[in-house]
Amino acid sequence: MTSIEFYKSVSGLAGLNDEQLGILAGLAKVNDYEDGHIFIEEGHSGDTAFMLIEGEVSVTRIKGAEARVKEINRMGPKEMFGVISLIDNRERTATCRAKGKVKVAELDRSTFDQLREQSSDIARHIQRIISRQISRDHKFFSNEIRDVIFSNNASDALKNQDGLIITDTYKGPDRRFASSAEFSGPDRRAN
Amino acid sequence: MTNTDLKPVLPSLHEEMGNIDFAIMQQFIEDTTIARGEAVINAGDEMNFAFFIIKGKFAIHLISDAGEKFELSPAGPGKWIGQMFFLEPDNSSVTVSALEDSIIGRMSKDAFDKMSSSYPATADKLLQSLSIELSNRMRKAGKLLFKRFAWDQVDGAEGEDGAKHWFAKVYCEMNGFSG
């Protein structure tokens, strides 16, 4: 089990008290994976949320008729991905793959459902985290698109394939079109 | 409290919500009649409620920070607008005004908080449902953009107006105004 101190330092879990974090830490399975391990695969459904404890995970998406693989984000410790899988089993929109050795804490949907039974407060808190995250991502994307509509270079934005890509991925605080429902990190935008 | 049977009005919520949840929700939703030409919300106003259209049709204008207007597709019955604002109030980016005499079902942040206290399970299901819907909309919008980039390799032939309308289409998809 990873220490409660680690979970306490994860901003996405802010608001849970020590006891609740202890329950969560007890339910989450910590596993080590080798380089190249695929946690989530684009086009496939998933049922597990991950929190990166050590190492890096690359987020890629298959792009274009030639099916090129494009990296759209690189995640580090304390970032979560696949969170939406806890409530929605539709196909994932990006692939998340270990870059080097990684350690993650995993929570699958059946454990989350168990958590709902065992501690509805924690499950509710996680549900709110997911909902807020989706809401913020949605707001962020909407504002980005609104800005493009009112800019004088919408056609340039259309031409720029690297500029505007909505995926279910979190791209980090300094990138345009960062984030979305799948991911939440310690430094993500508030709005 | 609304007397409207919510189940047929909100088909997208069916998967998560049972009859009892819809009955509970009814207690926390207010029917509001909106006369033709009247605005439900103006861009820039604080939006601390969500609403769905029960009857009628609404014009939606996207407004820039500088006050420029861009007309989006109109919205009709069943559409949720401001889906999550009762979780996180914020200023509206759009002005929504009735194109004909209409009725909306409105859930304020206060009403949602009350429902969360009294009926937490129903509030959870509603949140879950709305989250999934929002996530699906983003997914669809992402696909639209990605397809566009992947297949079109845009050459700019459609010009600035065409590009703006394309993004407006994506915006509508994301915000549930289309269809």
Interface residues (C-beta under 8 A of the other chain):
Chain A: R61 K63 G64 A65 I84 I87 D88 R90 T93 S120 A123 R124 Q127 R128 I130 S131 R132 I134 S135 R136 D137 H138 K139 F141 S142 N143 I145 R146 V148 I149 F150 N152 N153 A154 S155 A157 L158 K159 Q161 L164 I165 I166 T167 D168 S180 A181 N191
Chain B: L62 S64 A66 E68 F70 Q83 M84 L87 E88 D90 S93 P120 D124 L127 Q128 L130 S131 I132 L134 S135 N136 R137 M138 R139 A141 G142 K143 L145 F146 R148 F149 A150 W151 V154 D155 G156 E158 G159 E160 G162 A163 K164 W166 F167 A168 V170 Y171 M174 N175
